[in-house]
Amino acid sequence: MFQEFYLQELRRGFRQPMVYIFFFMMALMVFGAVSSDNVIIGGTVGNVHKNAPHILANYTFILTLLGLLIAAAFFNNAALRDHEFDFHQI
């Protein structure tokens, strides 16, 4: 039964353009930050290298926060749908 609900949510989610827009934005941002010196995520200061541990920790932290915001946007639709059909009490 859990598998049916899970697959239904996946099918419904992949039909929405928001999934592809967010995926494209994240992929473009990561590609730009890795391949170009003009896009900086995590911040480099002076002659600190891009692969320094502190910079990588900041990079991971910022992308994780963006990922959490994106996940909240996805689960918002499911929560609103549960409330609409009075399933939120369960």
N, C-alpha and C positions, 0 to 999 in steps of 0.2 A: 504494500500500500504506500509506503514511503517512497518507493521508486516511482510510482505513478505521479505523485505530487511533485517530486523532484524533476522528472522529465517534462512534466507540463510547465513548470516554472522556467526551465531551460528553453523550451520551445517558445514560450511567450516572450522571454527576455531577448532571444536572438532575433525575433521579428522586429524589435524596436531599433530605430536608427541610433539611439543614444549609445548603445553598446559599441557600435562601429565608430562613432564620432570620438568617444572617449579613448578607444583603443588607438585610433589614428593619432590623436593628440599626444598621448603618452609615448607612442612609438616615435613620433616626430621629435618630441622634446628630448628623449633619450638619445636618439640618433644625432641630433644637433649638438648635444652636450658632449658626446663622445668623439665626434668627428671634427668639430670645429672649435677654435679657440675663442670665437666671438660669443658663443652660448655658454654660460657658466651656471651650473647648478651646484650649490654647496660652497661656492666662493673660494677662490684662490687668492692669497695675499702675498705680494712680493715674489720671491723666487721659490715659493712652495710648489712642489710638483702636484699635478692633477691626481696622481695615485698615492698621495700621502694618506695615512690612516685616518687622520682627522677630516680631511676633505671627503674621503669615501664614506665616512660615518655621516657627515652632513648631507651628502648626496643621497644616501639611502634613507635618511630620516625625512628629507623633503619629499622624495618620491613615495614613501610610505604614507605620509600625511595626505598627499594627493590621491593615493589609492584608497585610503579610508573615506575620503569625501565622495569618491566615485562609487564605492560600495554602498554608502549611505543613500546615494541617489537611486541606486538599483533597488535596494530593499524598501525604500519609501513607497514605491509602486505596489509591492506586495502587501505592505502594512495598510495602505489605503484601500486596497481591494478586500482585505480581510475585514476591515471596519465597515465597508460598504455592504457586505453580505452577512453581517452579524456573526462572523466567525472569530472575531477578536477575543471573545470571552473564553474560548477554548484555549 
